[in-house]
């Protein structure tokens, strides 16, 4: 029987747990009867997650002037959706273990992914997109399929299809799988805004580079995707300097 992205992911799920805490929080966010205390209780059941989230929220990545000591306060300050996305980011980074360094150096992989995430968020803000935090997660997960391939020792399988299949199996938002599938081929997505932003971010952070995803070449830029952002090239140097600063802060607390 031919190997498919779905069958590969089904094998991977035996080794990689889906981000169950994120799924529970996502349910609560969409429940009109839920409150901040309900969300805090779910997070507080995992002390390691709670500690890491508070470290990130209190880091220079956010730069708040006063100390934030509780999850409830963190929700009030950065919002439920952004904190939930941080839960997802933390869960995903911790999900993949045991991949030999001969195949991929995980810190290098995640530095690239975090740089793409930060760059995508900054590009979305510059282009005037609301709820820019969703682009952070789309950028973080754009190459997640590569880890499925490395974990299963399979070579030559398309990481974009594997990434989409994994995101679907984890029951994450459909838009994240769409970006994972098309971030190298925005034309196939009809130049969807989220795909264009992550595509450009991936090219930008690969050219510096900030880590790498296992493949050290710079992917080709689709000029139409750049044009769809409506931005001037002059913003790129300053934006990449911001990426470098924020990446150091976020990586120090997340990796």
C-alpha positions in Angstrom: 0.0 0.0 0.0 1.4 3.4 -1.0 2.5 5.7 1.9 0.3 8.8 2.2 0.7 11.8 4.4 -2.2 10.6 6.5 -0.8 7.1 7.1 2.6 8.6 8.0 0.9 11.0 10.5 -1.1 8.1 12.0 2.2 6.3 12.7 3.6 9.6 14.1 0.7 10.1 16.5 1.9 6.9 18.4 5.0 8.9 19.3 3.7 12.5 19.4 0.8 13.5 21.6 -1.6 16.1 20.2 -1.7 19.4 22.2 -4.6 18.4 24.4 -4.3 21.4 26.7 -4.7 23.7 23.7 -7.7 21.8 22.5 -9.4 22.2 25.9 -8.6 25.9 26.0 -9.9 26.4 22.5 -13.2 24.9 23.6 -13.4 27.2 26.5 -12.7 30.3 24.3 -15.7 29.4 22.1 -17.9 28.7 25.1 -19.9 31.8 26.0 -20.4 30.6 29.6 -16.6 30.2 30.3 -14.6 32.7 32.4 -11.0 33.6 32.9 -10.9 31.4 36.0 -11.9 28.4 33.9 -9.0 28.9 31.5 -6.6 29.5 34.4 -7.6 26.3 36.1 -6.9 24.2 32.9 -3.4 25.8 32.6 -2.6 25.6 36.3 -3.1 21.8 36.3 0.3 21.6 34.5 2.9 23.3 36.7 5.7 23.1 34.1 3.5 24.8 31.5 2.4 27.4 34.0 6.1 28.2 34.8 7.1 28.5 31.2 4.2 30.7 30.2 4.9 33.1 33.1 8.6 33.2 32.1 7.6 34.2 28.5 5.0 36.8 29.6 7.5 38.4 32.0 10.4 38.3 29.4 11.6 41.3 27.3 9.6 39.7 24.4 6.6 41.5 25.9 8.4 44.1 28.0 5.7 44.7 30.6 6.8 47.2 33.3 5.5 45.1 36.3 5.8 41.5 37.2 2.9 39.1 36.2 2.6 36.4 38.8 -0.5 34.5 37.9 -2.1 33.0 34.8 -5.3 35.0 35.4 -3.3 38.3 35.3 -1.5 37.1 32.2 -4.8 36.5 30.4 -5.9 40.0 31.4 -2.8 41.6 30.1 -2.2 39.8 26.8 -5.6 38.3 26.1 -7.0 34.8 26.1 -6.3 34.0 22.5 -2.6 35.1 22.6 -2.0 33.1 25.8 -3.7 30.1 24.2 -1.4 30.4 21.2 1.6 30.4 23.6 0.2 27.2 25.1 0.1 25.7 21.6 3.6 26.9 20.8 5.0 25.5 24.1 3.2 22.1 23.5 4.4 21.8 20.0 8.0 22.6 20.8 8.0 19.9 23.5 6.2 17.3 21.4 9.0 16.1 19.3 11.8 14.3 21.1 14.2 11.5 20.1 15.0 12.7 16.6 18.7 12.0 16.1 21.0 15.1 15.8 22.5 13.4 12.7 19.1 14.2 11.0 18.2 17.6 12.5 19.5 19.8 15.3 16.2 20.7 17.1 17.3 24.0 18.5 18.3 25.2 15.0 15.1 24.0 13.6 13.0 25.7 16.2 15.0 29.0 15.9 14.2 29.1 12.3 10.5 28.3 13.0 10.3 31.0 15.8 12.0 33.5 13.5 9.5 32.8 10.8 6.7 33.1 13.4 7.9 36.5 14.7 8.6 37.8 11.2 5.1 36.7 10.0 3.5 38.5 13.0 5.5 41.7 12.3 4.7 41.6 8.5 1.0 41.1 9.3 1.1 44.2 11.6 2.9 46.2 9.0 0.4 45.2 6.4 -2.5 46.3 8.7 -3.9 42.8 9.4 -5.9 42.5 12.7 -5.3 39.6 15.1 -1.7 39.4 14.1 -1.0 36.7 16.7 -2.6 34.1 14.5 0.3 34.6 12.1 2.8 33.8 14.8 1.4 30.3 15.1 1.1 29.9 11.3 4.7 30.8 11.0 5.8 28.5 13.9 4.0 25.5 12.3 4.9 26.0 8.7 7.6 23.4 8.6 6.2 21.0 11.2 5.8 18.3 8.6 9.6 18.0 8.3 9.7 16.7 11.9 7.2 14.0 11.0 9.6 12.9 8.2 12.7 13.0 10.3 10.9 11.1 13.2 9.9 8.3 10.8 13.2 8.2 9.0 11.3 8.8 5.7 13.1 10.8 3.0 11.7 12.3 -0.2 8.2 12.8 1.2 6.7 16.3 0.8 6.9 18.0 4.2 4.1 20.4 3.3 1.6 17.6 2.8 2.8 15.9 6.0 2.5 19.2 7.9 -1.1 19.7 6.7 -2.0 16.1 7.7 -0.5 16.4 11.2 -2.3 19.7 11.8 -5.6 18.1 10.7 -4.9 15.1 12.9 -4.3 17.4 15.9 -7.6 19.1 15.1 -6.0 22.5 15.0 -7.5 25.4 13.0 -7.9 24.6 9.3 -6.1 27.8 8.3 -2.8 26.5 9.9 -2.9 23.3 7.8 -3.6 25.5 4.7 -0.5 27.6 5.4 1.7 24.5 6.0 0.5 23.0 2.7 1.0 26.1 0.5 3.8 28.2 2.1 6.2 27.3 -0.7 3.5 27.7 -3.4 1.3 30.7 -2.6 -0.1 30.6 -6.2 -1.8 27.3 -5.4 -3.6 28.9 -2.4 -5.0 31.7 -4.6 -2.5 34.0 -2.9 -4.4 33.8 0.4 -3.1 36.5 2.8 -1.9 34.2 5.5 0.0 32.1 3.0 1.6 35.1 1.4 2.7 36.5 4.8 4.3 33.2 5.9 5.8 32.6 2.5 7.6 36.0 2.6 8.6 35.5 6.3 10.1 32.1 5.5 12.2 33.5 2.6 13.3 36.5 4.7 14.4 34.5 7.8 16.0 31.8 5.6 18.2 34.5 3.8 19.7 35.8 7.1 19.6 33.0 8.3 18.0 32.4 11.7 18.7 28.7 12.1 17.4 26.4 9.4 14.7 23.8 8.9 17.0 21.1 7.9 17.4 22.5 4.4 19.8 25.4 4.3 18.9 26.8 0.9 16.8 30.0 0.6 13.4 29.2 -0.9 12.5 31.2 -4.0 10.3 34.3 -3.4 7.1 34.5 -5.3 7.0 38.2 -6.3 3.2 38.2 -6.4 3.0 37.1 -2.8 5.3 40.1 -1.8 3.2 42.5 -3.9 0.0 41.3 -2.2 1.4 42.5 1.2 1.4 46.1 -0.1 4.7 46.8 1.7 7.8 48.7 0.6 11.2 46.8 0.6 12.7 49.6 2.7 11.0 48.2 5.8 12.9 44.9 5.6 16.2 45.7 7.4 14.5 47.3 10.4 12.0 44.5 10.5 14.7 41.8 10.5 16.5 43.6 13.3 13.3 43.4 15.4 13.1 39.7 14.5 16.6 39.2 15.8 15.9 40.9 19.1 12.5 39.2 19.7 13.9 35.8 18.7 16.6 35.9 21.4 14.0 36.8 24.0 11.5 34.2 23.0 13.9 31.4 22.3 15.6 31.8 25.7 12.3 31.1 27.4 10.6 28.6 25.0 13.4 26.3 23.8 
